[in-house]
Amino acid sequence: MPPHSVVHSDVLPSAGLLADVLAYLRRISDLEPAEARLLLGDLRAEHEGTPMRLVWQRDHPGGGCHYDMLIPVGDGTVSVAFAPDRALPWPLRGSRNSGEQVVVRVDGMEVAMEQAMAVLDELWSDASVASRLVDAALVAQELSDDPVDLSPAELQDALDAFRRARGLLTVEATRAWMAERGLDHAGLEHIVAQEAGIARLRRRVAGDRADGLFAAAPRSYERLSVLSLRYPRLEAARAAAARLRNGGADPLASAAAETLDHGADARLHRLFRAELGPGAANAAPGDVLGPYGPDPVVTHVVEVRPAVLDGATRRGIEQRLFDDWLAERRREARVEWVWGDARRTDAVNLALRAPATGGTATAAR
């Protein structure tokens, strides 16, 4: 099933479907979410074509989960749930006590969620932060509508790759990493399964388009190593660009000088030529591009490598296609912010609906 292809029925669920869903919910009432998702495959197969989304809420840390099955229909959503005797009574579920609004206590002084959001002003001043939050919700929705189920062997392979990528090469190192984050083994498996699901979804979205895109414009996928220098003011960025063009110094030595003497935020990136935009179409090692953007950036090209359609390039092309797909989903999504005033939330939602920019390309346009 292609991503975002679920069709919502205008017909209310049949009695047979509701009975099967209720039987499934009773069966999973004492299970963890990972086990519940595995059993969901049988129900989906029995009612193929019917959109269903399993959601849950853990009553308290270490406690059991309460499950609801959401079945979209044309003018709304049908929610089916089962509450065993041990569960929180229905009138109390969803209620909030004052402690749930507290984020942290410092020497006995409580910081409430509203205060925390006021401090985290970056959410409203940097749309990329809001974009990541919305993207996470969109991906979770897609994987819920069309889940990626991993076999035990696939999950173990994903766990091994996850540990290697983070240098967790021993049991002791893995346990220490989990302890720092308050994770048990089930929590680690959930994170790994999420990452594997996102990787599968990315490949599903990209399909077989990577080969054609590479063949149509191979130079776009030359790999550039660039030094990105961000400045607080446009005048400082222009002066830096002039120094770099006239100085002929080693880029890394320049980065140190620009950081220490002129307040630059210097970062080394590896990216495709196309990600730097039209201005980098013929950029060669030593070239200086920019400044560009509202937070002015000067880009110093360090190295150019020829385009090769290897695994890394293929993943990069798939990621760009995935980013474009997410941008389209953001434009279509109904985003409702619980915190923040209307002026700020409206501005963020407008930014979320902007066209895709191809990763870091905005820095060079």
C-alpha positions as CSV (number, residue, x, y, z in Angstrom):
1,M,0.0,0.0,0.0
2,P,1.6,3.4,-1.0
3,P,2.1,5.9,1.8
4,H,-0.9,8.2,2.6
5,S,-3.2,6.0,0.5
6,V,-5.8,5.0,3.2
7,V,-9.3,5.8,2.0
8,H,-11.8,6.6,4.8
9,S,-15.2,5.0,4.4
10,D,-18.4,7.0,4.7
11,V,-20.1,3.9,6.2
12,L,-20.1,3.2,9.9
13,P,-18.2,0.1,11.0
14,S,-20.2,-3.1,10.7
15,A,-21.3,-5.1,13.8
16,G,-18.8,-7.9,12.8
17,L,-15.9,-5.4,12.6
18,L,-16.8,-3.9,16.0
19,A,-17.0,-7.3,17.6
20,D,-13.7,-8.4,16.2
21,V,-12.0,-5.1,17.3
22,L,-13.5,-5.5,20.8
23,A,-12.3,-9.1,21.0
24,Y,-8.8,-8.0,19.9
25,L,-8.8,-5.2,22.6
26,R,-9.7,-7.6,25.3
27,R,-6.9,-9.9,24.1
28,I,-4.2,-7.3,24.3
29,S,-5.4,-5.5,27.5
30,D,-2.5,-7.0,29.5
31,L,0.2,-6.8,26.8
32,E,2.9,-4.3,26.0
33,P,2.5,-2.1,22.8
34,A,5.1,-4.1,20.9
35,E,3.2,-7.3,21.4
36,A,-0.1,-5.6,20.7
37,R,1.1,-4.3,17.4
38,L,2.2,-7.8,16.3
39,L,-1.2,-9.2,16.9
40,L,-2.8,-6.3,15.1
41,G,-1.6,-7.8,11.8
42,D,-4.2,-10.6,12.0
43,L,-7.0,-8.2,12.5
44,R,-5.9,-6.0,9.6
45,A,-5.7,-9.0,7.4
46,E,-9.2,-10.1,8.3
47,H,-10.6,-6.7,7.5
48,E,-8.3,-5.7,4.6
49,G,-8.9,-2.2,3.4
50,T,-10.4,-0.9,6.6
51,P,-8.3,1.9,8.2
52,M,-7.5,1.2,11.8
53,R,-5.2,3.0,14.2
54,L,-4.2,1.5,17.6
55,V,-3.4,4.2,20.2
56,W,-2.5,3.7,23.9
57,Q,-1.8,5.5,27.1
58,R,0.3,4.2,30.0
59,D,-1.5,4.9,33.3
60,H,1.7,5.6,35.1
61,P,5.5,4.8,34.7
62,G,5.9,1.0,34.8
63,G,2.1,0.5,34.8
64,G,-0.1,-1.1,32.2
65,C,-1.5,0.4,29.0
66,H,-5.0,1.4,28.1
67,Y,-5.7,0.8,24.4
68,D,-8.2,2.5,22.0
69,M,-8.8,1.5,18.3
70,L,-9.6,4.5,16.1
71,I,-11.6,3.7,12.9
72,P,-11.8,6.8,10.6
73,V,-15.1,7.3,8.7
74,G,-16.1,10.0,6.3
75,D,-17.3,12.6,8.8
76,G,-15.4,11.6,11.9
77,T,-13.7,8.8,13.8
78,V,-15.2,5.8,15.7
79,S,-13.3,5.0,18.9
80,V,-13.6,1.5,20.4
81,A,-12.1,0.6,23.7
82,F,-12.3,-2.0,26.5
83,A,-11.7,-1.2,30.2
84,P,-10.8,-4.2,32.3
85,D,-11.8,-4.2,36.0
86,R,-8.3,-3.1,37.1
87,A,-8.4,0.0,34.8
88,L,-9.0,3.6,35.7
89,P,-12.7,4.4,35.6
90,W,-13.9,6.1,32.5
91,P,-15.0,9.4,34.1
92,L,-11.4,9.8,35.4
93,R,-9.5,8.9,32.3
94,G,-8.2,12.0,30.6
95,S,-8.5,14.1,33.8
96,R,-5.4,16.0,34.9
97,N,-4.1,16.8,38.3
98,S,-1.8,19.7,39.1
99,G,1.3,17.6,39.3
100,E,1.0,16.5,35.6
101,Q,1.5,20.2,34.5
102,V,4.9,20.4,36.4
103,V,7.9,19.9,34.2
104,V,10.7,20.2,36.8
105,R,11.2,21.2,40.4
106,V,14.3,23.1,41.4
107,D,15.0,23.4,45.1
108,G,11.2,22.9,45.6
109,M,10.2,25.6,43.1
110,E,8.0,24.1,40.4
111,V,8.2,25.0,36.7
112,A,4.9,24.4,35.0
113,M,4.5,23.5,31.3
114,E,3.3,27.0,30.4
115,Q,6.4,28.5,31.9
116,A,8.6,26.0,30.2
117,M,7.1,26.7,26.8
118,A,7.7,30.5,27.4
119,V,11.4,29.7,28.0
120,L,11.6,27.5,24.9
121,D,11.0,30.5,22.7
122,E,13.1,28.8,20.0
123,L,10.0,26.8,19.0
124,W,8.4,30.0,17.7
125,S,11.5,31.7,16.4
126,D,12.9,28.7,14.5
127,A,10.4,26.9,12.3
128,S,12.7,24.0,11.9
129,V,12.0,23.0,15.6
130,A,8.3,23.1,15.0
131,S,8.8,21.3,11.7
132,R,10.5,18.4,13.5
133,L,7.7,18.0,15.9
134,V,5.1,18.0,13.2
135,D,7.1,15.6,11.0
136,A,7.4,13.2,13.9
137,A,3.6,13.2,14.3
138,L,3.1,12.7,10.5
139,V,5.5,9.8,10.4
140,A,3.9,8.2,13.4
141,Q,0.5,8.6,11.8
142,E,1.7,7.0,8.5
143,L,3.3,4.1,10.3
144,S,0.2,3.6,12.4
145,D,-2.0,3.5,9.2
146,D,0.4,1.3,7.3
147,P,2.7,-0.3,9.9
148,V,6.1,-1.8,9.3
149,D,6.3,-5.1,11.2
150,L,9.8,-6.5,11.9
151,S,10.5,-10.2,12.4
152,P,12.6,-11.1,15.4
153,A,15.6,-11.6,13.2
154,E,15.1,-8.2,11.5
155,L,14.7,-6.5,14.9
156,Q,17.9,-8.1,16.1
157,D,19.8,-6.9,13.0
158,A,18.4,-3.4,13.6
159,L,19.5,-3.5,17.3
160,D,23.0,-4.6,16.3
161,A,23.2,-1.8,13.7
162,F,21.9,0.7,16.2
163,R,24.5,-0.2,18.8
164,R,27.4,-0.2,16.2
165,A,26.4,3.3,15.0
166,R,26.7,4.6,18.6
167,G,29.8,2.7,19.5
168,L,28.0,0.5,22.0
169,L,30.1,-2.5,21.3
170,T,29.8,-4.2,24.7
171,V,26.9,-5.2,26.9
172,E,28.2,-2.9,29.6
173,A,28.4,0.1,27.3
174,T,24.9,-0.6,26.1
175,R,23.5,-0.9,29.6
176,A,25.2,2.3,30.7
177,W,23.8,4.1,27.6
178,M,20.3,2.8,28.5
179,A,20.6,3.8,32.1
180,E,21.5,7.4,31.3
181,R,18.3,7.6,29.3
182,G,16.1,5.7,31.7
183,L,15.4,2.9,29.2
184,D,14.7,-0.7,29.8
185,H,15.2,-3.4,27.0
186,A,11.6,-3.0,25.8
187,G,12.1,0.8,25.5
188,L,15.3,0.3,23.5
189,E,13.6,-2.1,21.2
190,H,10.8,0.4,20.7
191,I,13.3,3.1,19.7
192,V,15.1,0.8,17.3
193,A,11.8,-0.5,15.8
194,Q,10.8,3.2,15.2
195,E,14.0,4.0,13.4
196,A,13.8,0.8,11.3
197,G,10.2,1.7,10.5
198,I,11.1,5.2,9.4
199,A,13.9,3.8,7.2
200,R,11.4,1.4,5.5
201,L,8.9,4.2,5.1
202,R,11.6,6.4,3.4
203,R,12.4,3.6,1.0
204,R,8.7,3.1,0.4
205,V,8.2,6.8,-0.4
206,A,11.2,6.9,-2.7
207,G,10.3,3.7,-4.6
208,D,12.6,3.1,-7.6
209,R,13.1,6.7,-8.5
210,A,16.7,7.1,-7.2
211,D,18.3,5.6,-10.3
212,G,16.4,7.8,-12.7
213,L,17.1,11.0,-10.8
214,F,20.8,10.2,-10.6
215,A,21.0,9.4,-14.4
216,A,19.2,12.6,-15.3
217,A,21.6,14.9,-13.4
218,P,24.7,13.1,-12.1
219,R,26.6,16.3,-11.4
220,S,24.0,17.2,-8.9
221,Y,25.1,14.3,-6.8
222,E,28.8,15.2,-6.6
223,R,29.8,15.2,-3.0
224,L,31.1,18.4,-1.6
225,S,32.8,19.0,1.7
226,V,32.1,22.6,2.7
227,L,32.9,24.9,5.6
228,S,29.7,26.8,6.6
229,L,30.3,30.0,8.5
230,R,27.3,31.7,10.1
231,Y,27.5,35.3,11.3
232,P,25.2,37.4,13.5
233,R,25.1,40.3,11.0
234,L,25.2,40.6,7.2
235,E,28.0,43.2,7.3
236,A,30.2,40.7,9.2
237,A,29.4,37.9,6.7
238,R,30.3,40.2,3.7
239,A,33.6,41.1,5.3
240,A,34.3,37.4,6.0
241,A,33.6,36.5,2.4
242,A,36.0,39.2,1.2
243,R,38.7,37.9,3.6
244,L,38.3,34.3,2.5
245,R,38.4,35.2,-1.2
246,N,41.5,37.3,-0.9
247,G,43.3,35.4,1.7
248,G,43.8,32.0,0.0
249,A,44.3,30.4,3.4
250,D,43.6,26.8,4.3
251,P,39.8,26.6,5.0
252,L,40.2,24.9,8.4
253,A,42.7,27.6,9.5
254,S,40.3,30.2,8.3
255,A,37.5,28.6,10.3
256,A,39.5,28.9,13.5
257,A,40.3,32.6,12.8
258,E,36.8,33.4,11.9
259,T,35.4,31.7,15.0
260,L,37.8,33.2,17.4
261,D,38.3,36.7,15.9
262,H,34.9,37.4,14.2
263,G,32.3,35.4,16.1
264,A,31.4,32.9,13.4
265,D,29.6,29.7,14.0
266,A,31.7,27.3,11.9
267,R,30.6,23.8,10.8
268,L,31.9,21.3,8.3
269,H,29.3,19.6,6.2
270,R,29.3,16.9,3.5
271,L,26.4,17.3,1.0
272,F,25.4,16.9,-2.6
273,R,26.1,19.8,-5.0
274,A,22.4,20.2,-5.7
275,E,21.8,20.9,-2.0
276,L,23.8,24.2,-2.3
277,G,21.5,25.5,-5.0
278,P,22.2,27.0,-8.4
279,G,25.0,29.2,-7.2
280,A,27.2,26.1,-6.6
281,A,26.7,24.6,-10.0
282,N,30.3,25.1,-10.9
283,A,31.9,25.5,-7.5
284,A,35.4,24.1,-7.1
285,P,37.7,23.6,-4.1
286,G,38.6,26.9,-2.7
287,D,35.6,28.8,-3.9
288,V,33.7,31.0,-1.5
289,L,29.9,31.3,-1.9
290,G,27.6,33.8,-0.3
291,P,26.7,35.3,2.1
292,Y,23.1,34.0,1.8
293,G,20.0,33.8,4.0
294,P,18.4,35.8,6.8
295,D,21.1,34.5,9.3
296,P,23.9,35.2,6.8
297,V,26.0,32.2,5.9
298,V,29.3,32.1,4.0
299,T,30.2,28.7,2.4
300,H,33.8,27.7,1.7
301,V,34.2,24.7,-0.6
302,V,36.9,22.4,0.7
303,E,36.7,19.3,-1.5
304,V,34.7,18.0,-4.5
305,R,34.3,14.2,-5.1
306,P,32.8,12.7,-8.3
307,A,29.3,11.4,-8.2
308,V,28.9,7.6,-7.7
309,L,25.6,5.9,-7.2
310,D,26.6,3.9,-4.2
311,G,24.7,3.1,-1.0
312,A,25.3,6.5,0.6
313,T,24.2,8.4,-2.5
314,R,21.1,6.3,-2.9
315,R,20.2,6.9,0.7
316,G,20.8,10.6,0.2
317,I,18.5,10.8,-2.8
318,E,15.8,8.8,-1.0
319,Q,16.1,11.2,2.0
320,R,15.6,14.2,-0.3
321,L,12.5,12.5,-1.8
322,F,11.3,11.8,1.7
323,D,11.8,15.4,2.8
324,D,9.8,16.6,-0.2
325,W,7.0,14.1,0.7
326,L,7.0,15.4,4.3
327,A,6.8,19.0,3.1
328,E,3.7,18.1,1.0
329,R,2.2,16.3,4.0
330,R,2.8,19.4,6.2
331,R,1.1,21.6,3.7
332,E,-2.0,19.3,3.9
333,A,-2.0,18.7,7.6
334,R,-4.3,20.4,10.1
335,V,-1.9,21.6,12.8
336,E,-3.4,22.8,16.1
337,W,-1.0,24.2,18.7
338,V,-2.1,23.8,22.4
339,W,0.5,26.4,23.6
340,G,1.3,29.8,22.2
341,D,-0.6,32.8,21.1
342,A,-2.4,33.0,17.7
343,R,0.2,35.4,16.2
344,R,3.0,33.0,16.8
345,T,1.2,29.8,16.0
346,D,-0.2,31.3,12.7
347,A,3.4,32.4,11.7
348,V,4.8,28.9,12.4
349,N,2.0,27.2,10.5
350,L,2.6,29.4,7.5
351,A,6.3,28.5,7.6
352,L,5.4,24.8,7.9
353,R,3.5,25.0,4.6
354,A,6.4,26.5,2.7
355,P,7.7,24.4,-0.2
356,A,10.6,21.9,0.3
357,T,14.0,23.5,0.0
358,G,16.2,20.4,-0.5
359,G,18.0,20.2,2.9
360,T,20.6,22.9,3.3
361,A,20.0,24.5,-0.1
362,T,18.4,27.6,1.5
363,A,21.8,28.6,2.8
364,A,23.1,29.1,-0.8
365,R,20.2,30.6,-2.6
